[in-house]
């Protein structure tokens, strides 16, 4: 298992619709009216995920969200605030 930022970063993969992975990551994208919500693209990590948004990447950890223009900056926040702690307790 990834034990450092570089190794964890390698677990990242693009996801055309994060909702297809809700069994692994929990509910994403909030409420949507109707039967056909639009795709919610993003990236999946082991552990963690981020959404693709206009202008970059949105990382949500707990009640805090931030948008980053650069993928590596978003990954750093996700690692610092969430992923390294999750890996430590697995």
VEXDOLO-886762 format. One line per field, with one value per residue (C-alpha): residue number from 1; x, y, z; residue in three letters. Coordinates in Angstrom, 2 decimals, always signed. Example, Ala and Ser with C-alpha at 12.3 -4.5 7.8 and 13.67 -1.06 7.14 Angstrom:
2
n c(1, 2) .
c1 c(+12.30, +13.67) .
c2 c(-4.50, -1.06) .
c3 c(+7.80, +7.14) .
res c(Ala, Ser) .
END
This chain:
90
n c(1, 2, 3, 4, 5, 6, 7, 8, 9, 10, 11, 12, 13, 14, 15, 16, 17, 18, 19, 20, 21, 22, 23, 24, 25, 26, 27, 28, 29, 30, 31, 32, 33, 34, 35, 36, 37, 38, 39, 40, 41, 42, 43, 44, 45, 46, 47, 48, 49, 50, 51, 52, 53, 54, 55, 56, 57, 58, 59, 60, 61, 62, 63, 64, 65, 66, 67, 68, 69, 70, 71, 72, 73, 74, 75, 76, 77, 78, 79, 80, 81, 82, 83, 84, 85, 86, 87, 88, 89, 90) .
c1 c(+0.00, +1.11, +2.97, +4.17, +2.84, +4.59, +3.42, -0.13, -0.27, +0.38, -2.92, -4.84, -6.99, -9.54, -13.22, -15.79, -18.49, -17.67, -21.24, -20.36, -17.95, -20.23, -19.99, -16.31, -16.32, -19.79, -22.40, -20.99, -22.47, -25.26, -28.94, -30.10, -33.67, -34.71, -33.51, -30.53, -27.99, -25.14, -21.82, -19.59, -16.01, -13.04, -10.12, -10.07, -7.22, -6.63, -7.95, -9.70, -11.21, -11.62, -14.09, -13.25, -14.70, -14.44, -11.02, -9.47, -10.02, -12.26, -11.16, -13.61, -12.44, -15.03, -16.82, -14.01, -13.75, -11.09, -10.53, -7.08, -5.98, -3.15, -3.72, -0.61, -1.81, -5.18, -3.41, -1.23, -4.30, -6.07, -2.92, -2.22, -5.79, -7.08, -5.24, -2.06, -4.15, -6.38, -3.38, -1.82, -4.84, -5.40) .
c2 c(+0.00, +3.53, +4.87, +8.19, +10.98, +9.87, +6.27, +7.27, +9.72, +6.82, +5.22, +8.09, +7.37, +9.36, +8.61, +9.68, +9.68, +9.46, +8.33, +4.97, +4.45, +5.46, +1.96, +2.73, +6.47, +7.27, +9.62, +12.41, +15.31, +16.26, +16.03, +15.93, +16.25, +13.69, +10.27, +11.22, +13.43, +14.63, +12.79, +13.94, +13.51, +13.39, +11.30, +8.33, +7.46, +4.71, +6.28, +9.48, +11.27, +14.73, +16.27, +17.93, +21.45, +24.41, +25.84, +22.78, +20.29, +20.41, +18.60, +18.17, +16.91, +16.96, +20.31, +22.07, +22.35, +24.02, +24.40, +24.15, +24.99, +22.46, +18.75, +18.35, +21.10, +19.38, +16.07, +17.65, +18.85, +15.50, +13.74, +16.14, +16.39, +12.87, +10.10, +9.77, +9.44, +6.80, +4.76, +4.99, +3.33, +0.54) .
c3 c(+0.00, -0.69, +2.32, +0.96, -1.23, -4.43, -4.13, -3.16, -6.07, -8.44, -7.33, -8.99, -12.00, -13.98, -13.47, -16.06, -13.36, -9.65, -8.96, -10.52, -7.59, -4.70, -3.21, -2.57, -1.85, -0.52, -1.96, -4.13, -6.03, -3.67, -4.48, -8.07, -9.28, -11.86, -12.93, -15.08, -13.31, -15.48, -15.11, -12.26, -13.53, -11.22, -10.00, -7.65, -5.30, -2.78, -0.57, -1.62, -4.59, -6.08, -8.49, -11.78, -11.84, -14.17, -13.55, -11.94, -9.15, -6.08, -2.94, -0.07, +3.30, +6.03, +5.83, +3.96, +0.16, -1.94, -5.68, -7.20, -10.73, -10.63, -10.05, -7.89, -5.52, -5.13, -4.54, -1.86, +0.05, -0.28, +0.94, +3.82, +5.08, +4.50, +2.66, +4.76, +7.93, +6.36, +5.26, +8.70, +10.32, +7.78) .
res c(Unk, Unk, Unk, Unk, Unk, Unk, Unk, Unk, Unk, Unk, Unk, Unk, Unk, Unk, Unk, Unk, Unk, Unk, Unk, Unk, Unk, Unk, Unk, Unk, Unk, Unk, Unk, Unk, Unk, Unk, Unk, Unk, Unk, Unk, Unk, Unk, Unk, Unk, Unk, Unk, Unk, Unk, Unk, Unk, Unk, Unk, Unk, Unk, Unk, Unk, Unk, Unk, Unk, Unk, Unk, Unk, Unk, Unk, Unk, Unk, Unk, Unk, Unk, Unk, Unk, Unk, Unk, Unk, Unk, Unk, Unk, Unk, Unk, Unk, Unk, Unk, Unk, Unk, Unk, Unk, Unk, Unk, Unk, Unk, Unk, Unk, Unk, Unk, Unk, Unk) .
END
